[in-house]
Amino acid sequence: MKELKQNKNFVKRELRITDSKLFYNVSKFGNGNEVDIPFENLNGEKVSHKSTNHTLLIIAGVIFLIAIAIQISLYRGGTGEKFAGLFWAGIGTIFLVIYFLSKQNFWKIRLTNDSYIYIHKNIPSKSATDQFLSELMKSRNEFLKENYAIVDENLSYESQLNNFKWLKSIDAITKEEFDQKYAELKKSVKPEKPNIGFGK
Protein backbone atom coordinates (compact mmCIF):
# COMPACT_ATOMS: atom_id res chain seq x y z
CA MET A 1 0.00 0.00 0.00
CA LYS A 2 1.75 3.14 -1.27
CA GLU A 3 -0.92 5.75 -0.55
CA LEU A 4 -3.02 6.74 2.45
CA LYS A 5 -5.82 9.33 2.61
CA GLN A 6 -7.36 10.49 5.88
CA ASN A 7 -10.25 12.92 6.47
CA LYS A 8 -11.49 14.14 9.86
CA ASN A 9 -12.94 17.42 11.16
CA PHE A 10 -12.38 19.25 7.85
CA VAL A 11 -8.69 18.25 7.86
CA LYS A 12 -7.41 16.13 4.99
CA ARG A 13 -4.15 14.21 5.10
CA GLU A 14 -2.64 12.61 2.04
CA LEU A 15 0.50 10.48 2.25
CA ARG A 16 2.27 8.81 -0.66
CA ILE A 17 5.43 6.70 -0.76
CA THR A 18 7.78 7.29 -3.70
CA ASP A 19 11.13 5.66 -4.52
CA SER A 20 13.16 7.95 -2.27
CA LYS A 21 10.81 10.03 -0.16
CA LEU A 22 7.46 10.42 1.56
CA PHE A 23 4.98 12.92 0.14
CA TYR A 24 2.95 14.46 3.02
CA ASN A 25 0.10 16.91 2.46
CA VAL A 26 -2.20 18.39 5.12
CA SER A 27 -5.04 20.70 4.09
CA LYS A 28 -7.74 22.46 6.11
CA PHE A 29 -10.53 24.51 4.50
CA GLY A 30 -8.57 24.61 1.24
CA ASN A 31 -5.28 25.78 2.77
CA GLY A 32 -2.61 23.12 2.37
CA ASN A 33 0.85 22.38 3.66
CA GLU A 34 2.73 20.07 1.31
CA VAL A 35 6.19 18.62 1.96
CA ASP A 36 8.45 15.97 0.47
CA ILE A 37 10.34 14.14 3.21
CA PRO A 38 13.47 12.31 2.00
CA PHE A 39 13.89 8.87 3.55
CA GLU A 40 17.16 10.12 5.09
CA ASN A 41 15.10 12.55 7.21
CA LEU A 42 12.62 9.94 8.38
CA ASN A 43 13.84 8.84 11.81
CA GLY A 44 11.12 6.20 12.04
CA GLU A 45 10.48 6.46 15.76
CA LYS A 46 6.72 6.51 16.38
CA VAL A 47 4.83 7.23 19.58
CA SER A 48 1.14 7.33 20.40
CA HIS A 49 -0.33 10.84 20.63
CA LYS A 50 -3.87 11.80 21.65
CA SER A 51 -5.25 15.23 20.82
CA THR A 52 -8.24 16.77 22.63
CA ASN A 53 -9.63 20.28 22.94
CA HIS A 54 -10.15 20.70 26.70
CA THR A 55 -11.51 24.23 26.20
CA LEU A 56 -14.68 22.73 24.71
CA LEU A 57 -15.06 20.47 27.75
CA ILE A 58 -14.67 23.43 30.13
CA ILE A 59 -17.23 25.48 28.17
CA ALA A 60 -19.68 22.55 28.24
CA GLY A 61 -19.19 22.22 32.01
CA VAL A 62 -19.82 25.94 32.62
CA ILE A 63 -22.98 25.85 30.47
CA PHE A 64 -24.30 22.80 32.36
CA LEU A 65 -23.71 24.65 35.65
CA ILE A 66 -25.69 27.62 34.28
CA ALA A 67 -28.51 25.25 33.27
CA ILE A 68 -28.58 23.69 36.74
CA ALA A 69 -28.56 27.10 38.43
CA ILE A 70 -31.50 28.27 36.29
CA GLN A 71 -33.51 25.12 37.05
CA ILE A 72 -32.86 25.48 40.79
CA SER A 73 -33.95 29.12 40.61
CA LEU A 74 -37.19 28.15 38.81
CA TYR A 75 -38.00 25.42 41.34
CA ARG A 76 -37.61 27.93 44.16
CA GLY A 77 -40.16 30.19 42.57
CA GLY A 78 -37.77 32.46 40.70
CA THR A 79 -38.80 34.30 37.59
CA GLY A 80 -37.68 33.29 34.12
CA GLU A 81 -38.58 31.25 31.09
CA LYS A 82 -39.93 27.81 31.88
CA PHE A 83 -37.58 25.99 29.49
CA ALA A 84 -34.49 28.21 29.93
CA GLY A 85 -32.65 25.47 31.86
CA LEU A 86 -33.35 22.94 29.12
CA PHE A 87 -32.18 25.42 26.48
CA TRP A 88 -28.82 25.89 28.20
CA ALA A 89 -28.52 22.13 28.83
CA GLY A 90 -29.04 21.61 25.07
CA ILE A 91 -26.24 24.06 24.24
CA GLY A 92 -23.97 22.34 26.77
CA THR A 93 -24.74 18.97 25.15
CA ILE A 94 -23.78 20.37 21.72
CA PHE A 95 -20.39 21.50 23.07
CA LEU A 96 -19.92 18.11 24.72
CA VAL A 97 -20.65 16.29 21.44
CA ILE A 98 -18.21 18.56 19.57
CA TYR A 99 -15.58 17.80 22.25
CA PHE A 100 -15.91 14.03 21.76
CA LEU A 101 -15.91 14.37 17.95
CA SER A 102 -12.72 16.48 18.11
CA LYS A 103 -10.77 13.82 20.02
CA GLN A 104 -8.04 12.38 17.81
CA ASN A 105 -5.68 9.44 18.12
CA PHE A 106 -2.42 9.75 16.18
CA TRP A 107 0.86 8.07 15.45
CA LYS A 108 3.50 10.76 15.92
CA ILE A 109 6.41 10.02 13.54
CA ARG A 110 9.71 11.67 14.34
CA LEU A 111 11.88 13.36 11.71
CA THR A 112 15.63 13.95 12.02
CA ASN A 113 15.23 17.70 12.66
CA ASP A 114 13.17 17.00 15.81
CA SER A 115 9.89 17.83 14.08
CA TYR A 116 7.02 15.37 13.61
CA ILE A 117 4.32 14.28 11.23
CA TYR A 118 0.98 12.99 12.48
CA ILE A 119 -0.96 10.05 11.06
CA HIS A 120 -4.39 9.00 12.34
CA LYS A 121 -4.27 5.51 13.83
CA ASN A 122 -7.73 4.39 12.74
CA ILE A 123 -8.58 6.31 9.55
CA PRO A 124 -9.71 4.87 7.19
CA SER A 125 -9.06 1.82 9.40
CA LYS A 126 -6.43 0.55 11.83
CA SER A 127 -5.33 -2.19 9.43
CA ALA A 128 -4.95 0.29 6.52
CA THR A 129 -2.82 2.64 8.63
CA ASP A 130 -0.67 -0.21 10.00
CA GLN A 131 -0.17 -1.60 6.49
CA PHE A 132 0.85 1.82 5.14
CA LEU A 133 3.36 2.41 7.96
CA SER A 134 4.81 -1.07 7.45
CA GLU A 135 5.24 -0.37 3.72
CA LEU A 136 6.76 3.04 4.49
CA MET A 137 9.43 1.61 6.79
CA LYS A 138 10.15 -1.25 4.38
CA SER A 139 10.64 1.21 1.48
CA ARG A 140 12.78 3.50 3.63
CA ASN A 141 15.00 0.67 4.83
CA GLU A 142 15.49 -0.75 1.33
CA PHE A 143 16.41 2.68 -0.06
CA LEU A 144 18.85 3.47 2.76
CA LYS A 145 20.52 0.04 2.52
CA GLU A 146 21.00 0.40 -1.23
CA ASN A 147 22.55 3.86 -0.85
CA TYR A 148 24.40 3.78 2.47
CA ALA A 149 24.99 0.16 3.51
CA ILE A 150 27.64 -0.45 0.86
CA VAL A 151 31.35 -0.97 1.19
CA ASP A 152 33.35 1.09 -1.31
CA GLU A 153 37.15 1.09 -1.31
CA ASN A 154 37.12 4.58 -2.82
CA LEU A 155 35.28 6.08 0.17
CA SER A 156 36.88 6.80 3.52
CA TYR A 157 36.69 4.19 6.26
CA GLU A 158 35.32 6.66 8.82
CA SER A 159 32.48 7.96 6.65
CA GLN A 160 31.33 4.43 5.80
CA LEU A 161 31.52 3.32 9.43
CA ASN A 162 29.48 6.39 10.44
CA ASN A 163 26.89 5.46 7.82
CA PHE A 164 26.57 1.96 9.26
CA LYS A 165 26.25 3.32 12.80
CA TRP A 166 23.57 5.77 11.66
CA LEU A 167 21.62 3.04 9.86
CA LYS A 168 21.72 0.89 12.97
CA SER A 169 20.62 3.78 15.23
CA ILE A 170 17.45 4.34 13.18
CA ASP A 171 16.76 0.58 12.85
CA ALA A 172 17.30 0.56 9.09
CA ILE A 173 19.68 -2.38 9.64
CA THR A 174 19.83 -4.93 12.43
CA LYS A 175 22.79 -5.46 14.77
CA GLU A 176 23.66 -8.61 12.81
CA GLU A 177 23.67 -6.67 9.53
CA PHE A 178 25.81 -3.97 11.14
CA ASP A 179 28.35 -6.54 12.38
CA GLN A 180 28.47 -8.13 8.93
CA LYS A 181 29.01 -4.77 7.17
CA TYR A 182 31.59 -3.71 9.75
CA ALA A 183 33.58 -6.92 9.24
CA GLU A 184 33.38 -6.45 5.47
CA LEU A 185 34.54 -2.84 5.82
CA LYS A 186 37.56 -3.80 7.95
CA LYS A 187 38.65 -6.31 5.32
CA SER A 188 38.20 -4.00 2.34
CA VAL A 189 39.09 -0.52 3.59
CA LYS A 190 41.86 0.25 6.04
CA PRO A 191 41.29 3.10 8.50
CA GLU A 192 43.42 6.16 7.85
CA LYS A 193 46.23 6.40 10.39
CA PRO A 194 46.74 9.80 11.97
CA ASN A 195 49.88 11.60 10.89
CA ILE A 196 52.04 11.76 14.04
CA GLY A 197 55.17 13.85 14.23
CA PHE A 198 56.59 16.51 11.96
CA GLY A 199 56.87 16.17 8.22
CA LYS A 200 60.23 16.67 6.58
N, C-alpha and C positions, 0 to 999 in steps of 0.2 A: 504494500500500500504506500504510494508515493505522495498522496495528497490528502489533506484533512481540512474540512470546513466546519466551523463552529459559529452558531448564532445564539446570542442570549442578551436580553435587555437592550436591544438596539445596537449591540456591539457585534461586529462580524470579525472573525479571525480566519485567515486563510494561510495554510502552511503547505509548502511544496518542496520535496527533496529533489535536487538536481545532482549532477555528477560530482560537484565539488563544494556545494554550499546548500544552505537552507534558506528558502524564500519565506519571509514572515511578514504578513500584512494584517494590520489591525485598523478597522474603520468604524467610526461612530457618527451617525447622522450625516453620512457623506464625506466626512473628513477622515482621511486615511494616513497611516504611518507605515511606510513600506521599507523594509530593509533586506539586504542579502547578507547572510551570516556565513562566512567561509567556515568549513569544517575545522580549520585550525583554531578558530575562536570559540568553538563549541566545547566547553569544559565537560559537559555530560552529567555533572552532578545534578540530581533532581531531589527536591524536597516537597512535601505536601504543604499547601498554603490555602487557608480559608479566608475568604473576604466577606465581611458583613458591614452594613451601614448602621452603626449603633445609634446614630442621630435619629433615624426613623423610629427605632424602638423607644427612645426617650420621649419623642413627640407623642407617640401612641399612648405611652404611660400617662403623660400629663393630661392628654385629652380624656382618657378613661377616668382620671381623678376628677376632672371638671364635670363629667357626666354623673359620677357618683354624688358629688357635692350638690348638683342641681336636683337630683332625685331626692336626696335627703331633705333639702330645703322645701321641695314640694310636699313631701309627706308630713312635714311639720307645719304645714299650712302657709308656706311662703307663696308669694305671687310669682307668676311666670307661666310660660307656655306649658301645656300639659305634656307634650312629647319632646320638650327641649333636651331632657336627659338622654332619650333614645336617639335623638339627632346627633348629639355629640358622641354617643357610644358608637354610632354608625361610622362617623368620621374616624374615630380611633381604630375601628376594625379595618377600615381601608388602609390606614398607615401600617397596621400590623401585617396585613396581607402583602403590601408592597415590601415591607422588611423581609419577610420570608422568601418572596420571589427574588429579592436582590442578593440573597446569600449565594456565594459561589465557591466552588471547590476546584482548586487548580493544582497542576504540577508546575513547580517553579524551577526552570532550567537555567543553570548558571552559565554565563559566558566568561571568557578569560579576562575581560576588563571589569569584572565584579558587577556587571549589570545582569539582568535576568529577562527571560521571556516567559510568558504564562500560557499554559495550555489547559483547557478544561478537562477534568478527569473523565467526565461521563457524557460528553457531547461529541458526536451524535450518540455514542454509546461507550461504555467502559472498554469493551473489547476492541472497538475501532481505534480508540485513543492509544491503548496498549500496543496494538499492532503497528500503528504509525510510529510510535516512539521506538519500538524494537527495530523497525526498518531504518529509522533515522540513525540509530547508533551503529547498526550493521554497516550502513553506507559510509558513515563517518570513519569507522575503524578500517574498512577496506581501503578507502582513499588515503588515509594517513599511513597505513602500512606500505602501500604502493609507493608513496612519495618520501617517506621518512625512515622506514624500517629497512633500509638497504645499506649494504656495505660497499663502499666505493673507495678504491685505493687512491683516487685522485683528490678525495676530500680529507680534511684533517681528522685525526683520531678524536680530538676533544669535541669537535662539533657533532660528529656522529654519535659519540657516547652520550652527549647531552640530548640529542634527539631521542635516543632509546630511553633515557631516564624520563624525559617528558612524556613519551608515549605510555610508559608504564604508570606514571603518576595520574594520567587521565583515563586509565583502564582501556586504552586502545590496544595494548598488548598485555598478555599475562606475564607473570613472573618467569614462567618456564620459557616463554618466547623471548623475554629480555635476556635471560641467561644464555640462551642459544645464540642470539645476535651478538651479545657481548663476547662470547667465546670466538665466534666467527670474526669479529672485529679485531680481537687481539692477534689472531693468526694472520690476518691480511694486512692490517695497517699498524705500524709501530708508532707508539706515542712519541711526540717530539720531545727531545731532551732539552731542558733549559741550558742556555749557554752560560757556563760558570767561568769566571775569571776574565782577564782582559785579553782582547784580541791583539794580534801583532800588527 
